Amino acid sequence: MWRKIAWNRVLIALSWLVSITGLVVLMSFIEGKKAGVICRKVDVYIPGTQSFIDRHEVDRILQVSSHNLIGRKMEDINIHDLENKLKANPFIEFAKMYADMDGVIHAEITQRQPAVRILNRFDQDFYVDQHGLKIPLSDNFTAPVLVANGNIDEIFSGRIDTLHTKLAKDLFKTAEFIRKDTLWNAQIAQIYVDQNREIELIPRIGDQKILVGNADSLESKFHNLKIFYKQALPQIGWDKYKIINIKYANQVVGVKTENLKTDTAKHIAAVKKDTLQSVKDSSPTN
């Protein structure tokens, strides 16, 4: 029994020794071959439909067209440094570079995805990406996202930065909620911040303003609005109200067009679950 165990250990040790020796020989062979490999091509992969950065811009960053890479020995090319240069671009979220034994350098790039475009009250214009980071506009591409403007104090330094004001965070949260919902993404055309620093939505259909207020309870607010659109507006008429206020819990308040200046006539629909429970018209009687 003792001899059997000892021989097992010897065989295991020999197996490890052969494996390590083979690995060292293989790595030496690869390094020797790599030393003679010349870069003959740079292959760039940019998935998605966004076009903030294209092959021409990547070539410029990597200095491909200036023959800084093509024709050079692979051992003289700092892949890590090239990768960092790509990551420094504000429109690139992720970049990975590696080289193969055929002399091809591969660059895999993921672009940032804008969620909303903000025009603040200082006439600064910038995007906020899906992670809530501010990024600059692009000369190459205009993203088809919601635009928010009006009384917005969030400033932009020109570099990637986080959102600092609660209002800007609410704008981002509201835009993301709309973007992820197929109905509201098709219906809402613009976001506006009024003089009270409250969020208003401009729909594609109808002349109403939809007063959201802030980004609290968005799911409930838009659920109430959906019920109001389905049950109330078809009966009352799409042009009946100038403002649809959904910022209050469990109700939708519509301000009539003809009484907008005095704000004395309101149509109030209390919303509970999936049914409009009551409708009240507080218009003064003649």
C-alpha positions as CSV (number, residue, x, y, z in Angstrom):
1,M,0.0,0.0,0.0
2,W,2.9,2.4,0.9
3,R,4.6,1.7,-2.4
4,K,1.4,2.4,-4.4
5,I,0.9,5.8,-2.7
6,A,4.6,6.7,-3.2
7,W,4.4,5.9,-6.9
8,N,1.2,7.9,-7.3
9,R,3.0,11.0,-5.9
10,V,6.0,10.5,-8.2
11,L,3.7,10.2,-11.2
12,I,1.8,13.4,-10.2
13,A,5.1,15.3,-9.7
14,L,6.4,14.1,-13.0
15,S,3.2,15.2,-14.7
16,W,3.5,18.7,-13.2
17,L,7.1,18.9,-14.3
18,V,6.4,17.9,-17.8
19,S,3.5,20.3,-18.0
20,I,5.5,23.2,-16.7
21,T,8.5,22.4,-18.9
22,G,6.1,22.3,-21.9
23,L,4.6,25.6,-21.0
24,V,7.9,27.2,-20.7
25,V,9.0,25.9,-24.0
26,L,5.7,27.0,-25.6
27,M,6.0,30.5,-24.1
28,S,9.6,30.8,-25.3
29,F,8.5,29.7,-28.8
30,I,5.6,32.3,-28.8
31,E,7.9,35.1,-27.6
32,G,10.5,34.2,-30.2
33,K,7.9,34.2,-32.9
34,K,6.3,37.4,-31.6
35,A,9.6,39.2,-31.7
36,G,9.6,38.8,-35.5
37,V,6.0,39.6,-36.1
38,I,5.2,42.9,-37.9
39,C,2.0,44.8,-37.5
40,R,0.2,44.6,-40.8
41,K,-3.4,45.6,-39.9
42,V,-5.5,47.3,-37.2
43,D,-9.0,45.8,-36.9
44,V,-11.6,48.0,-35.2
45,Y,-15.0,46.7,-33.9
46,I,-17.6,49.2,-32.8
47,P,-21.0,47.5,-32.2
48,G,-24.3,49.3,-32.1
49,T,-26.0,52.0,-34.2
50,Q,-24.5,55.0,-32.4
51,S,-21.9,56.9,-34.4
52,F,-20.3,59.2,-31.9
53,I,-17.0,57.7,-32.8
54,D,-16.1,56.0,-36.1
55,R,-13.2,54.2,-37.7
56,H,-11.7,57.4,-38.9
57,E,-11.6,58.9,-35.4
58,V,-10.1,55.6,-34.0
59,D,-7.4,55.7,-36.6
60,R,-6.6,59.3,-35.7
61,I,-6.3,58.4,-32.0
62,L,-4.1,55.4,-32.7
63,Q,-2.2,57.2,-35.4
64,V,-2.9,54.4,-37.9
65,S,-3.0,56.6,-41.0
66,S,0.4,58.2,-40.1
67,H,1.9,54.7,-40.2
68,N,2.7,54.8,-36.5
69,L,1.6,51.2,-36.2
70,I,1.5,49.4,-39.5
71,G,5.0,48.0,-40.4
72,R,6.3,48.2,-36.8
73,K,7.4,45.2,-34.8
74,M,4.7,44.0,-32.3
75,E,7.3,43.9,-29.5
76,D,7.8,47.7,-30.0
77,I,4.1,48.5,-29.7
78,N,2.6,49.4,-26.3
79,I,-0.9,47.9,-26.5
80,H,-1.8,49.1,-23.0
81,D,-0.9,52.7,-23.8
82,L,-3.0,52.6,-27.0
83,E,-5.9,51.2,-25.0
84,N,-5.7,54.1,-22.5
85,K,-5.7,56.6,-25.3
86,L,-9.0,55.2,-26.5
87,K,-10.5,55.2,-23.0
88,A,-9.6,58.9,-22.7
89,N,-12.1,59.7,-25.4
90,P,-15.4,61.0,-23.8
91,F,-17.6,59.0,-26.1
92,I,-15.9,55.7,-25.4
93,E,-17.2,53.8,-22.4
94,F,-15.1,50.7,-22.8
95,A,-12.1,49.8,-24.9
96,K,-10.1,46.6,-25.2
97,M,-7.0,46.0,-27.4
98,Y,-5.0,42.9,-28.1
99,A,-2.7,41.6,-30.8
100,D,-2.6,38.1,-32.4
101,M,0.3,36.2,-34.0
102,D,-0.8,37.2,-37.5
103,G,0.3,40.8,-37.0
104,V,-3.3,42.1,-36.5
105,I,-4.1,44.5,-33.6
106,H,-7.7,44.2,-32.5
107,A,-9.6,47.1,-30.9
108,E,-13.1,46.5,-29.4
109,I,-14.9,49.7,-28.5
110,T,-18.2,50.3,-26.7
111,Q,-19.7,53.8,-27.0
112,R,-21.6,55.7,-24.4
113,Q,-25.4,55.6,-24.7
114,P,-27.0,59.0,-24.1
115,A,-30.3,59.1,-22.2
116,V,-31.2,62.8,-22.4
117,R,-29.8,66.0,-23.9
118,I,-29.8,69.0,-21.6
119,L,-29.8,72.7,-22.5
120,N,-29.3,74.6,-19.3
121,R,-30.2,78.3,-18.7
122,F,-26.6,79.3,-19.4
123,D,-26.9,78.0,-23.0
124,Q,-24.7,75.0,-22.3
125,D,-25.6,71.9,-24.2
126,F,-24.6,68.4,-23.2
127,Y,-25.8,64.8,-23.0
128,V,-26.3,62.6,-19.9
129,D,-25.5,59.0,-20.6
130,Q,-27.2,55.9,-19.3
131,H,-25.0,55.9,-16.2
132,G,-26.0,59.5,-15.3
133,L,-22.7,61.0,-16.5
134,K,-22.5,64.3,-18.4
135,I,-20.7,64.0,-21.7
136,P,-20.2,66.6,-24.5
137,L,-22.0,66.8,-27.8
138,S,-20.5,65.3,-30.9
139,D,-19.6,66.8,-34.3
140,N,-20.2,63.5,-35.9
141,F,-23.6,62.4,-34.5
142,T,-26.8,63.7,-32.9
143,A,-28.4,61.2,-30.6
144,P,-32.2,60.7,-31.0
145,V,-33.0,61.3,-27.3
146,L,-35.3,63.6,-25.4
147,V,-34.2,67.2,-25.0
148,A,-34.7,68.9,-21.7
149,N,-34.5,72.7,-21.5
150,G,-35.8,75.6,-19.4
151,N,-34.8,76.7,-15.9
152,I,-32.0,74.2,-15.4
153,D,-29.0,75.2,-13.3
154,E,-26.8,72.1,-13.8
155,I,-23.5,73.4,-15.4
156,F,-21.1,71.5,-17.6
157,S,-17.4,71.8,-17.4
158,G,-16.8,70.2,-20.8
159,R,-15.5,66.9,-19.3
160,I,-17.2,63.8,-18.1
161,D,-18.8,64.5,-14.8
162,T,-21.5,63.3,-12.5
163,L,-24.8,65.2,-12.0
164,H,-24.7,67.6,-9.0
165,T,-28.2,69.1,-8.7
166,K,-31.4,67.2,-7.6
167,L,-33.2,68.7,-10.6
168,A,-30.8,67.3,-13.1
169,K,-30.9,63.9,-11.4
170,D,-34.7,64.1,-11.6
171,L,-34.5,64.9,-15.3
172,F,-32.3,62.0,-15.9
173,K,-34.5,59.6,-14.0
174,T,-37.6,60.9,-15.8
175,A,-35.9,60.6,-19.3
176,E,-34.8,57.1,-18.5
177,F,-38.3,56.1,-17.4
178,I,-39.7,57.4,-20.6
179,R,-37.0,55.8,-22.8
180,K,-37.6,52.4,-21.3
181,D,-41.4,52.5,-21.9
182,T,-42.4,52.1,-25.5
183,L,-45.7,54.0,-25.1
184,W,-44.2,57.1,-23.5
185,N,-41.1,57.0,-25.6
186,A,-43.3,57.4,-28.6
187,Q,-45.7,59.9,-27.0
188,I,-43.3,62.4,-25.2
189,A,-41.4,64.8,-27.4
190,Q,-39.7,67.1,-25.0
191,I,-39.0,67.9,-21.3
192,Y,-39.3,71.4,-20.0
193,V,-38.4,72.9,-16.6
194,D,-40.7,75.8,-15.6
195,Q,-40.0,78.8,-13.4
196,N,-40.9,76.8,-10.3
197,R,-38.2,74.3,-11.2
198,E,-40.9,71.7,-11.9
199,I,-40.7,69.2,-14.7
200,E,-43.2,69.5,-17.6
201,L,-43.6,67.1,-20.6
202,I,-44.5,68.1,-24.1
203,P,-46.4,65.3,-25.9
204,R,-46.3,64.6,-29.6
205,I,-50.1,64.4,-29.8
206,G,-52.2,67.2,-28.3
207,D,-51.4,70.7,-27.2
208,Q,-51.3,70.0,-23.5
209,K,-48.4,70.3,-21.1
210,I,-48.1,67.4,-18.7
211,L,-46.9,68.6,-15.3
212,V,-44.9,65.9,-13.5
213,G,-43.3,68.0,-10.8
214,N,-40.4,65.9,-9.8
215,A,-39.2,62.3,-10.4
216,D,-40.8,60.8,-7.3
217,S,-43.4,58.0,-7.9
218,L,-42.9,58.1,-11.6
219,E,-44.5,54.7,-12.1
220,S,-47.7,55.7,-10.3
221,K,-47.8,59.1,-12.0
222,F,-47.5,57.7,-15.5
223,H,-50.0,54.9,-14.6
224,N,-52.6,57.5,-13.7
225,L,-51.8,59.4,-16.9
226,K,-52.3,56.3,-19.0
227,I,-55.7,55.7,-17.4
228,F,-56.6,59.4,-18.0
229,Y,-55.6,59.1,-21.7
230,K,-57.6,55.9,-22.2
231,Q,-60.8,56.8,-20.3
232,A,-61.2,60.5,-19.9
233,L,-59.7,62.3,-22.9
234,P,-61.6,60.3,-25.6
235,Q,-64.8,61.4,-24.0
236,I,-63.9,64.9,-23.1
237,G,-61.7,65.8,-26.1
238,W,-58.0,66.1,-26.7
239,D,-58.1,69.9,-26.9
240,K,-60.1,70.4,-23.7
241,Y,-57.2,71.0,-21.4
242,K,-54.1,73.0,-21.7
243,I,-52.4,71.4,-18.6
244,I,-52.6,67.9,-17.3
245,N,-51.2,67.8,-13.8
246,I,-50.1,64.3,-12.6
247,K,-47.8,65.4,-9.8
248,Y,-50.4,64.7,-7.0
249,A,-50.9,61.2,-5.7
250,N,-53.8,59.2,-7.1
251,Q,-55.3,62.0,-9.2
252,V,-55.0,63.8,-12.5
253,V,-55.9,67.5,-12.6
254,G,-56.8,69.0,-15.9
255,V,-56.7,72.8,-16.4
256,K,-59.2,73.9,-19.1
257,T,-57.9,75.8,-22.1
258,E,-60.4,78.6,-21.8
259,N,-59.7,79.2,-18.1
260,L,-55.9,78.8,-18.2
261,K,-55.2,82.5,-17.3
262,T,-57.4,82.5,-14.2
263,D,-56.8,78.9,-13.3
264,T,-60.3,78.8,-11.8
265,A,-61.8,75.9,-13.8
266,K,-60.3,72.5,-13.2
267,H,-61.5,69.0,-14.2
268,I,-60.4,66.6,-11.5
269,A,-60.2,62.9,-12.1
270,A,-59.4,60.8,-9.0
271,V,-57.5,57.7,-10.1
272,K,-57.5,54.5,-8.1
273,K,-56.1,51.2,-9.5
274,D,-57.3,50.8,-13.1
275,T,-60.5,52.8,-12.9
276,L,-61.4,56.5,-12.9
277,Q,-63.5,56.5,-9.7
278,S,-65.0,60.0,-10.0
279,V,-65.0,62.9,-12.3
280,K,-65.7,66.4,-11.0
281,D,-66.0,69.7,-13.0
282,S,-65.4,72.7,-10.8
283,S,-66.2,75.2,-13.6
284,P,-68.3,78.1,-12.4
285,T,-71.9,78.0,-13.5
286,N,-73.4,80.9,-15.5
